[in-house]
Amino acid sequence: MTTTPIREPGCELCDLAALRPVYADSKLSVIIVDDANYPGFCRVIWRDHVREMSDLSREDRLLLNEAVHEVELAVREVMKPTKVNVASLGNVVPHLHWHVIPRYTDDAHFPAPVWAAAVRQTEEPVLAARRALLPDLADAISKRFARRMNQG
């Protein structure tokens, strides 16, 4: 049974999940974040406006973890990062979501978190080459979730 997600008026993640998904179903959305310095940065957003993983049923927690895993695999496959950061903070926007961020030794913050002070600027041609991969990343995410739906 499909239900309408619980949305919070004015929540930017509720809006992003509805407006710009690479993948969406009744439980979650996947978006590629519009961040010029971090091409390939994705978010997996739970559709209902809940704050914590512990707000979910066991079945939904497993579903969300599997979705984060699939996005990480797509990011690794297409973006070829040195490392992938996976984080769920929600301090600024208290709506359950996971960040999946490709990291490179030449990125502005490496090895610190992307939210730390920048220590360098990545060369524009390098960023442009990574941005050029975004259509392939969107395609890889879509294909992974299509396979997942066909298996489940």
N, C-alpha and C positions, 0 to 999 in steps of 0.2 A: 504494500500500500504506500503510495507517495503522499507525503504531507507537505504543506507549505512551510518553508523554514521560518523559524522565529527570527525576526529582524528587529534591530534596534535603530530607531530613527537617528540619523546623524552619525552612525558608525561607519567610518571609512572602509572597514573591511567588509561589512555587510554590502556596501555599495560596490566595492571592487569585485567581490565574489559573484555578484549578479551581473555586472556590466562587462567585464573583460576576461572571462575565463578561457583558458586553453582547453580545460576539461571541466565539466560540471555535471553533477547528478544531484539527487535529492539530499545527499548527506554532506558533500564537500565540493569545493571548487579548487582548481589549480590555476594560478596566474603567473605570468612572467612579469616581474617587477620592472617598471620603467626607471632604471638606474643606469645612467650613461657610464658610470665608473665601475659598475659590477654587472656586465652583461651575463645573462644566464641566472641571475638571482631570481629564485622562484618562491612563491608562498603557497602552502596548502592550507586552505581556510575552511574550517568547519562551518557549515551553512547556518546551523542554529546559533544564536548569539548566547554562547556559554563561555565561562571564564577559564575553566580548568579541565584537564584530562579526566580528573576524578568526577566531573559532572556527567561523563558519558557512561553508558552501559559497557560491559566487557566487550560485547560484540562490536560496538562502535569504536572503542579504543583500538581493537585489533584492526578494524577497517582503516582507521586513520593512520595507524603506524604502517600498514602495508602501502597506503597511498604515498606517504613520505618516502618510504623505501623505493617505490617505483620512480618517483621524481628524482631522487638522488641517483639512481641508476641511469636515467635519461641524461641528467646533467653530466655525469662522468663520461658517458658514451659520446656525447656530442661536444661538450666544452673542453674535455681533456684537462681538467684542473690538476694542480699539484695536490690539493686537498679539498674536501667539501665540508663546510660547516653546516650543521643542522642545529637549529635552536628554536625554542619556544619560550618567549619572554612575556609579552603582553602587558608590560608595565605601562606603556603609553596608551595602547588601545587594548582594553581588557576583553578581547574576543579571541577565542581559541584559534591559534594558527601556528604553523611551523614555517620557519625560514630555511631554505635550502640554498646555500650560497657557494658557488665555485670560487676557490681561492688560488692565487698564484703568487709565487715569490716576488713578482714585480708589481703586485697590486698595492694600492695606496696605503694600506694598513698592515700588510703582512709583516710579521706573524701575529700581530694583535687582532682582536675582533674588529669587524668593519665599523663598529660604533665608537672605536677609540680615535685618538687624534691621528691624522694622516702623517706618514713619515716620508712619503715620496709621491710623485705623480707618475702614473703609468703613461707611457708614450702613446700618443693619439693613434698612430698606425696599428699598434697592438690592440687597443680598445676597439678600433674600427673592425679589425679582423674578427675579434670575438663577437661584436654586434652582428656581423654578417652571418654568424652561426645561429642566430635566434629563430629564424624560420625552421631550420632543421631541428632545433630543440623543441619547438612547439609541435612539430610533426612526430618526433620521438615520444613525447609525452602522450600525445593523442593515441598513437599506436599501442603504447604500453597499456593504457587504460581500456582501449578497445579489446585487446587480448584478455585483460583481466575480467572484463564484463562477459566475454564469450566463455570464459572458464568457469565463472561463478554462477 
